[in-house]
């Protein structure tokens, strides 16, 4: 049986060769993420995403917040090995929301410590969100950490989504960028200012 170069190095050196790029490509595959996000929406009883983020008085947001806060009462629950599949579903759902409504792009961020990632069993995967309208970035782990550790719950994340959606819309208008959010808010074009 033939062995790969990396397998041979692992045997010779006694060091595990990690395939960081492949683990990230597998996690970030758009089809996989879409299917995984859909499973989470099914889990929390949401049939689809609205054109814009949920308003703070939306009955659907109250339902979603209750379900998500029950699933993730703290970071210990979120990062427990037995909850890895649910946490993955949530991460894909959250990335989907941020990409859709805030123009976010997702990248991999090197993990400095295993207690700073949602996936301790996959330390090569740590989703990072970046936005075109600001230099600040956030890992999905960081968003979930604030959501669970400061008692803010998913309601806080929903308010951030709404705030960032507004910032993204203004950035799209200022930079003459076409987006689904912009087309939904201004179906007939941006009114004269």
C-alpha positions in Angstrom: 0.0 0.0 0.0 1.4 3.4 -1.0 1.5 6.2 1.5 1.4 9.9 0.9 4.4 12.2 1.5 2.6 13.7 4.5 1.8 10.2 5.9 5.5 9.2 5.5 6.6 12.4 7.3 4.2 11.7 10.1 5.6 8.3 10.6 9.3 9.4 10.2 9.0 12.4 12.5 6.2 11.3 14.8 4.4 14.6 14.1 0.9 14.8 12.8 0.6 16.8 9.6 -2.5 19.0 9.7 -4.2 20.0 6.5 -5.4 23.5 7.5 -6.3 24.5 4.0 -8.3 21.4 3.3 -10.2 21.5 6.6 -11.2 25.1 5.9 -12.2 24.4 2.3 -14.4 21.5 3.5 -16.0 23.6 6.2 -16.6 26.7 4.0 -17.9 24.8 0.9 -20.9 26.9 -0.1 -23.2 23.9 -0.7 -22.2 22.3 2.6 -22.8 25.5 4.5 -26.2 26.2 2.8 -27.4 22.6 3.7 -26.1 22.9 7.2 -27.7 26.4 7.7 -31.0 24.9 6.4 -30.8 22.1 9.0 -30.4 24.7 11.7 -33.4 26.7 10.4 -35.4 23.5 10.5 -34.2 22.8 14.1 -35.4 26.2 15.3 -38.6 26.3 13.3 -37.7 28.9 10.7 -38.8 28.2 7.1 -36.5 30.8 5.4 -34.8 34.1 5.9 -36.7 37.4 5.3 -35.4 40.0 2.9 -34.1 42.1 5.8 -33.2 41.2 9.4 -35.9 40.6 11.8 -37.3 43.7 13.5 -36.9 43.8 17.3 -40.7 43.5 17.7 -41.0 40.6 15.3 -42.8 37.5 16.8 -40.4 35.3 14.7 -37.4 37.0 16.4 -38.9 36.2 19.8 -39.3 32.5 18.7 -35.8 32.3 17.2 -34.2 34.0 20.3 -35.9 31.6 22.7 -34.9 28.5 20.6 -31.2 29.6 20.2 -30.8 30.8 23.7 -32.1 27.4 24.9 -29.6 25.6 22.7 -26.6 27.8 23.7 -27.0 28.9 27.3 -23.2 29.1 27.7 -20.0 28.6 25.9 -19.4 25.2 27.6 -22.5 23.9 26.0 -21.7 25.4 22.6 -18.2 23.9 22.5 -19.0 20.5 24.1 -18.0 17.7 21.7 -21.5 16.2 21.8 -22.9 19.5 20.5 -20.4 19.9 17.6 -23.1 19.3 14.9 -25.5 21.8 16.4 -22.8 24.4 16.9 -21.7 23.8 13.2 -25.3 24.3 12.1 -25.5 27.6 14.1 -22.2 28.9 12.8 -23.4 28.2 9.2 -26.7 29.9 9.9 -25.0 32.9 11.4 -22.5 33.3 8.6 -25.4 33.0 6.1 -27.3 35.8 7.9 -24.3 38.1 8.0 -23.4 37.4 4.4 -26.9 38.0 3.2 -27.7 41.2 5.2 -24.4 42.8 5.9 -22.2 42.0 2.9 -19.9 40.0 5.2 -17.2 37.7 3.8 -16.0 34.7 5.7 -12.4 33.8 6.1 -10.4 31.4 8.3 -8.7 32.9 11.3 -5.8 31.0 12.9 -6.7 29.7 16.3 -4.4 30.9 19.1 -5.9 28.6 21.7 -8.5 25.7 21.6 -10.7 27.6 24.0 -11.1 30.4 21.4 -12.8 28.3 18.7 -16.2 26.7 18.3 -14.6 23.6 17.0 -12.0 22.3 19.4 -11.9 19.0 17.5 -11.2 21.0 14.3 -8.7 23.6 15.3 -8.0 24.4 11.7 -11.5 25.9 11.3 -12.3 29.3 12.9 -14.7 31.4 10.8 -14.0 35.1 10.8 -16.4 37.7 9.4 -15.2 40.8 7.6 -17.2 43.7 6.3 -16.7 46.2 3.4 -17.8 49.2 5.5 -15.5 48.9 8.4 -12.1 47.5 9.4 -13.4 45.7 12.5 -13.7 41.9 12.2 -15.4 39.2 14.4 -15.0 35.5 14.7 -18.2 33.5 15.0 -16.7 32.2 18.3 -16.5 35.8 19.5 -20.0 36.6 18.6 -21.3 33.5 20.4 -19.1 34.3 23.4 -20.6 37.7 23.8 -24.1 36.3 23.2 -23.7 33.7 25.9 -21.4 35.3 28.5 -23.0 38.7 28.8 -26.6 37.7 29.0 -27.4 39.4 25.8 -28.6 36.3 23.9 -29.5 36.0 20.3 -31.6 39.3 20.6 -28.3 41.1 20.8 -26.9 39.4 17.7 -30.1 40.2 15.9 -29.7 43.9 16.8 -26.1 43.8 15.6 -27.3 42.3 12.3 -29.9 45.0 11.9 -27.3 47.8 12.7 -24.8 46.2 10.3 -27.4 45.8 7.6 -28.1 49.6 7.8 -24.4 50.3 7.6 -24.0 47.9 4.6 -26.9 49.6 2.8 -25.4 53.0 3.3 -22.0 51.7 2.1 -23.7 50.2 -1.0 -25.4 53.5 -1.9 -22.3 55.6 -1.2 -20.1 53.2 -3.4 -22.8 52.5 -6.0 -22.7 48.8 -5.2 -25.6 46.6 -6.3 -26.8 44.2 -3.6 -29.9 42.2 -2.7 -30.4 44.4 0.3 -30.1 47.5 -1.8 -32.5 46.2 -4.4 -35.0 45.2 -1.7 -35.0 48.6 0.0 -34.8 50.6 -3.2 -36.5 48.5 -5.9 -36.9 51.5 -8.1 -33.5 52.9 -7.5 -32.1 55.2 -4.9 -34.3 58.3 -4.5 -32.7 61.7 -5.1 -31.1 63.0 -1.9 
